[in-house]
């Protein structure tokens, strides 16, 4: 099962790499992709998020996140001991975070989140580098597979 998931994640990574040169098409794919996606610059700052990120994770609006949020400075990512693992994407590696369980109240405490009756969001996250047409690493993507919400799912999706 893990091999199939790994193959699917590798295929997704390759597909994004092919689209990277087609900026307009890539933006549309990200916008309408049914899973939360965030695109980061190499300094860790969020440069793009899609509608699924807003809806499924509960970020209130794009303006409070894009250009402001930094994954390398995120106290939750640090608290879960994942910062160095995520930094491996800067070395050109694809990074798989499994069973990334985040208390929703912690998200609300640190970020501009919607008020939802959720205790925890459990997800798997795949981070991979994005290279431009010249093969230069400029950004990286994080794709979230939300596995489970604990607590009431009021106003979700």
N, C-alpha and C positions, 0 to 999 in steps of 0.2 A: 504494500500500500504506500509506504514512504517513497519507494522508487517512482511510482506513478505520480505522486504529488511533486516530487523533485523534478521529474521530467516536464510536468505541466508548468511548474514555476520557471524552469529554464527556457521553455518555449515562449512563455509570456515575456521574459527578459529579452529574448532575441527579437520578438515582434516589436517591442518598444524601441529597440535599437534601430530597426529598419525604418520605423516611423520618425525617428528623431530628426532626420533631414527634412522631413515634410512638416514643418512647424504648425501650419494651419490644421492639417489633418490630425496630427498628434494631439493638439489642443482639443479638437472635437471628440476624439476617442477618449481622452481623459475625462472630459466634461460629462459624457454620457455613459461611462463605464459603470457597471452596476455595483462595484465594490469601492470602498474608500481608497483613494490614491492621494498621496501628497508628493510633490516634487520639491526637492531641496537643492540649494546651491551648495558648493563644497564646504562652505563655512557653517552649514547646518541650518540655515534660515529657510523657512518655507517660502517657496516662490509661486506655488500653484496648489490648489486643492479642488476636488470635484464636489459635485452636488451630493454624492453618496457620503462623502466625509462629513458634510454638514448634517445630513439627515441621520446617519447611522451612529456617528460618534457624539453628535450633539453640540458641535461648535456653533455659536450663535450667528456669526457672520464672517464672511471672507476678510473684511477689513480689519477685524480684531486678531487675525491669525497670520495672513500672508504678509511677509516682510517684517514680522515681529517675532513669531514663534521660532525658537532655535532648539532643535532636537538634542544638540550636544549640551545645552544648558538646562534642559527639562529636568526639574527636580524629581519627577516620577520615574523617568527613564534612569536617572542616576540612582534613585532609591531602590529600583529593581535590579541594579547592577548590570545594566545593559549598554551603558554609554560606550565602553571600549569595544563591545561587540559591534555596535552600529558603526563606529569609526572604521571598522575593517572595510567598509564599502569604499572608503577613500583610497584604499590600496587596490581597488579594482575587483574586490571580491563580492559575490552575492552572499548576503547575510540572511539567515532564517531565524527569526525569533518565534519560538513555539510557546504556547500557553502563556501569552503575555496578558496577565490578569491585573486590571487596574481598577481600584475602588473609584467609583464615579464621584464621590464626595471630594476625593483628592483632586480630580480633574476640575471640579467646580471651584475649589479653593485657590487653585493656581491660574486658571484660565477662564475666559469668557464663555461659559457653557450654559446650555439651556437647563432649566429647572425640571429635572425628570426624576421619577420615582424608581431609580435604578441603584442597585448596590455595587455591582461589578460588571465590567465589560471584559470578556475573555476573547482573545483573538490570536491568530497567527499573523506575523508580519514578515513580508519578504522585502528586503532592501537591495537594490541593485544599481550599479553605475550606469549613467547615460552618457554616451560619447557623441560628439558632433560628427559631421561628415568627414572631418580630417582625422578622426580617431582620438580627439582630445576630450578628456573627461571634464565635463562642465557642471553636471548636475547628477543627482541620484534620486531614485523613486522609492517610495515605500507603499506597498500594496497591503491592505488589511483584509483578512478573512475573519469576519466576526463570527465566532463560534457560539457564543452564548451571552445573554444578559441575565444577571440574577437580580431578583427584585421585580417589582411590577414593571411592565413594559408600556406604561401609559404614554400616549402621544408618540410612539415610535413608528417610524416608516409609514 
